[in-house]
Amino acid sequence: MSDFREQALHYHSHPVPGKISVELTKPAETVQDLALAYSPGVAEPVREIAADPANAYKYTGKGNMVAVITNGTAILGLGNLGPLASKPVMEGKALLFKRFAGLDSIDIEVKHNTTEDFINTVANIADTFGGINLEDIKAPECFEIEKALIERCSIPVFHDDQHGTAIVTAAGMINALEVQGKEIEDAIIVCLGAGAAAVACMELLIKCGALREHIYMLDRKGVIHTRRDDLNEYKQLFANNTDKRTLQDVIADADVFVGVSGPNLLSPDDLKLMADRPVVFACSNPDPEISPVLAHGARDDLIMATGRSDYPNQVNNVLCFPFIFRGALDVRASKINDEMKIAAVDAIRSIAKEPVPAEVLKAAGVETLEFGAQYIIPKPMDPRLLPRIAKAVAQAAIDSGVAQIDMPENYME
């Protein structure tokens, strides 16, 4: 780990500090170039945009630009370390946008005194960008922030810790249940964790067919139930009318365990209580709620996913967020709605069921991958993700009425 720490620090500091930079898209070599790029030539697109704001997409980089914005209150698994400490993560997110979807991205770290200050800051600069990716903002403030910005902004606003996690989880979960011979509407689901990712995951699973009354959510105080008087409005959505109080109570005969909480909170004995052919998504990073070694030692009939790249079935947000924004921006969607999220779920699911290209096998360092217990989610380097997800999301935006332009001709072909 000491060696990896040094590698990580060297990676971020050499040959220049940071992971992103600005590049020019137009020539700037001659006096004529400069006259066109700035004064007096720049006055012409200024007049065009003043006459019609939509012309900003024609004459500027707005339509290919995503802002990655945070207040640093929930940085990875490190907690509230402040906005400046989050900058390496936000630059990393910008790197992923560029690498996987060709989207330009800039990181913005906001200091603020109140949630309203943060919302106002972001809303006031939103028109600069084609979309806003909110990142590493703690619950429950993240719910209020995203809701307010969606209402105030005319561009897509997407809190990836909520919805990116939910989309990949839903895609993998439905596939895993299919492999196990189960239907999502019949599944008893235990969710350990009640923060942003947990709430978003469960809400999207419900939109995909899960029954709310079949979901048991737990926070640090145990099962979230109707007789508790300490629940915020988001936890109240999952308050179950039950006498069950502990993880052991609710996990008995459960079909699904979703962990978005902390390391080593699910024991092998807990796992043995689950129903036949269980599905376990232990997504705490870097250490899952139960290690795959312990899990498979306790049960030989389970399907397991984690957030780690060194085990099969990695739940990785990079499987969706670059491509969702690509599709949304390319039809100038005003928001990313449920229809677009479900379209992304379906696209991710379908890719996992198809033959895997040789280049993906090589990148993954394996000889074969086939839909089943060890492969329910595509690999991040799969080149099919961009065209399939982006086009599905763009079409869903058009069909649901939030797109402002038609699908580009021959899009993603």
C-alpha positions, 0 to 999 in steps of 0.5 A: 500500500505504501508503494501504491500511495507513492505511485498515486502521488507521483501520478498526480504531480508529474509531469505537471500537477493535476489531471486536466488542462485546456486545449484550443479548438481553433487556430491562433497563429496569425493576426487574422486568427486573433482578430477572429478569435477575439476583437473584433471578430468575436462581436459577431457571435456575441450579437447572434447569441444575444438575439437567440440564446440557443446560438450559444450551442452553435458558436461556443463549447457550451454543448460539449461542456459539463461542470463537475461541482462539489462542496466536499462534504462526502469525498469518496469514503473519506468524509467531509474534508472540505471543497479544496481536498475534493479537487483531485476527485473532481479532476478525476471525474473530468478525466473520465468524462473526456476519456469515455465520452469525449466531453469537456469538463471542468471541476468547480469546488464551492465554499458556502455557509448554507445549502441555499448559498451553494444552490445559488452559486451553482444556479448563477453559473449554470448557463455556462455549461451544457450539464452539471454533474454534482459529486460528493455532497452528503445526504440529506443536503444532496437531495435538496440541492439536486431538487432545487437545481433541477427546478432552477436550471434549464440544463441537465443536473445529475447527482452521480453518487445517487443516480449513477450508482443506482443505474449500474446497481439496477442493471446488474441486479436485474441481470443477477436475479434473472441468472438466479431464476428470480423476478424483481417484483418477488424479491425481498431486498435488504439495503444496509445504508440510508444515504444518497446512494441507498435511497436512489438505488431503492427508488430506481429498483422500485421504478424497475419493478421492485415492491416498496413493501418488500424493501427493508432499509437500515441505518446506524440505528437499525431497521427503518420502521414506521414507529421511529420518530427520528427519520428525515423525509427521505428515510420515511419513504422506506419506513416499513410497518414491521416488528423487525429491528436488526439486520439479522431479523430482516436478512432471514430469507431475503433474496437480495442484499445491497450494501452502501454503508461500510466495511465488514458489516455483513458476516458469513453467518448473516449471509447463511440466513438468506434465501436460496440463490441470493444476490449480494451487492456489497458496494462499500469501497475500498472494503466491502460489507463482506469480502468475496472470499468470505461470501463464497466460502459461506454460500456456493449459490450466490451472485456477488458484486462489489465496487472493486475492480479486482473482483468480478461484477464491479459496480462502477459509475463510469459505466453510465454517467459519461454516456448519459451526459453524452446522450442528454447533451447531444439532444439538448435535454433540459433534464435527466428524467426517470425515462432516461435513467431506465433507458440507461439501465436497459442498455447496460443490461443488454450489453452484458448478455451479448458476446464480449469483443476480444479487445474487452477481454484483453483489457480485462485480462481474461480469456473469456466472459459470458453472461452469468454469475461472474459477469452480470455487468459490462466492463468499463472499457467496453466500446459498446457502452458509449453508442448504446447508452448515449443513443438510448438516453437521447431517444428517451429524452426525445420520447419523454419531451425533454429534448430540445432538438431532434436526434442528430443524423446517423447518431452514434453509427 
